[in-house]
Amino acid sequence: MALKDPIKIEKWRKWGEEYRKRPEIKERIRKYGAEYSRRPDVKAKRNEIRRKGHRIEYITNYRRKWQKDFPEKVRQYAHDFKVKRRNELLDFLGDKCGKCGFVDRRAFQIDHKNGGGSKERKLVRAGLLGVMYKMMKNGPVGFRQKYQLLCANCNWIKRLENNEIKRPSLEYNVHEIAEKTSRGDSQRR
């Protein structure tokens, strides 16, 4: 039975410390440790752990050497893996734009419904695609509530309308642009 009272727990902890400081108890603990380490099952377990450590080191070194010797294969594998993950995410999110119904996969972008994608990328500092994939596998309902699939045009329009762009050179007044294009004021270069 575990103790739940913090006062009793502290009392037993102090008693244990004092008990282990006694010379006869110290000697008994040392002898038991020596006997324990000589047991065949303990030796086998210790050796197995050592072998595992060497095996992991060997595999790591082998992987590094292989990556150095065959960089084009590494790049190709990484590309194929990324494409496979992205395709699974696109299939999961519906395989068409959530606003206009566009179906060409080359133009799809995974959008944060409530914005905040740049903050998330800064927090992750690594492959956001991998993090999204894990989220999709672990909690599909929450994933669909947080992300949506948009084509590039709809995504940029949404970013402009919601003022999600922080760079001053890219901030536009959407209504002003719409008025200019409807009047024919826009000039092409």
Sequence and secondary structure as in RCSB ss.txt:
>XXXX:A:sequence
MALKDPIKIEKWRKWGEEYRKRPEIKERIRKYGAEYSRRPDVKAKRNEIRRKGHRIEYITNYRRKWQKDFPEKVR
QYAHDFKVKRRNELLDFLGDKCGKCGFVDRRAFQIDHKNGGGSKERKLVRAGLLGVMYKMMKNGPVGFRQKYQLL
CANCNWIKRLENNEIKRPSLEYNVHEIAEKTSRGDSQRR
>XXXX:A:secstr
     HHHHHHHHHHHHHHHHSHHHHHHHHHHHHHHHHSHHHHHHHHHHHHHHHHHHHHHHHHHHHHHH HHHHH
HHHHHHHHHHHHHHHHHHTSS TTT    GGGEEEEETTS HHHHHHHH S HHHHHHHHHHH HHHHHHHEEEE
EHHHHHHHHHHTT    GGG   HHHHHHHHHHT     
